[in-house]
Amino acid sequence: MQAFTQEQTDLTTAVHLLDEEIQRCYSNMQTRIEEKTERERGLTQKQTTFSELHQTVEAAEAAVTQSRIRHAALGEKKRIRTRTWPID
């Protein structure tokens, strides 16, 4: 009978230890999920910022291109006006 009682005590202890380990694993899992969620939020914010910056760069490049075209057209217009025409 005492062997049975000892075995039951050992099993109860084992179950208790397993329960504690399960609780630790669950807690670690929750922490990792929270960390992952925070990293994903950070990544999303970085992607949004990158997209906004990319659009800003594209707009600036378009403005520079338009300015160069206007400048070239004005230069051509000025060159044509200052050209001397032969008098017949």
PyMOL commands that set and color helices and strands:
alter all, ss='L'
color gray80, all
select helices_A, chain A and resi 2-82
alter helices_A, ss='H'
color red, helices_A
deselect
rebuild
show_as cartoon
